[in-house]
Amino acid sequence: MTTRRSVLALAGATAVSTLAMPWVSRGRAADVVTMKMAHAAAESHPAHIACLKFKEELDKLAPGRVDIQIFPNRQLGDEKQNLESTITGTLESLIVSSVIIPLVTGRPAISAYQLPFLVRDYDHFTKMATSPIAQKILDDLSGSDLVGLMTVDIGQRHFLSATKAVKSLPDFAGQKTRIVPIPLMKEIWETVGTAPIGLPYGEVYGAMETKVIDAVEINVSSIVGENLWEVGKHLTLTGHYPWPAAVLINKPFFDGLPADLQAAMREAGRAAIAPTLAYTAEQDYTSRDLLKEKGVEIIPLENLAEMKARVAPIVSEWAGKSELIAEFVSVAQAS
């Protein structure tokens, strides 16, 4: 499991030494903390908006005290690289797709958000992300030298095909479908009937263009941000699960901050969830019209209830893997 317990990387050490200078009281000028925040998405993507909303909320609570420098578009690396850099402290913070977190840390609890058809819509996601179980799941990451500040949805997932229109459940059969190669994703898509293939996000466009893969399960914002509409012309609306992303910060860096600034960051994270989700929902629905204009066929799945029934046993199976997942499932099903 990737952690950092002993030696601070140079960038982290520099940040901590800066923070060692005395802080003055609220309302007076204070030393400014510089914090890099990276992500892998385009600037129109909800992940970027989440960073902006967090920055905006933090500046309200602690004006002028933190200089957050946002690096979008994989400028500092892909999602896995950025997460590893945040764990080691060479990067202070990031927003990362939750599916990457178990891959790097070995901690599966955040996978609960992506159990098939458990989180119903954006309002339900907002309710879950601001619940006590959501904070418990973020707190579970402390063992990997991470502090979780917020979880947002960057778009419900659908099915984009480059080779054929998928209109009913049998049409999924054999479709070579890009997934993030973690056990939950693999199990879901094998159960649906596809042939799942693990592939880095940045390689999806080329793989669809050359027909190395037939399809990708993906959110509308990523189709637009990555221009995948150029290579995938059939979008089947399934909404099979959300695509959560978490704003995380290096724990030793966070622990070196004054207590009032730590509290401000936690509060800013909570405050940024609802406006980010509002943007995500708006972009999802309005961008479908844009995709139609680009020649993408928008297809409601004919037998969605049958798809739900096929994957339903996965929810109870995964609830048995973790007390945190079980609690999340219980809260989600009751709300």
Summary of the structure (lengths in Angstrom):
residues: 335
radius of gyration: 20.1
end to end distance: 33.9
largest distance: 64.9
contacts: 1175
relative contact order: 0.18
helix: 50%
strand: 17%
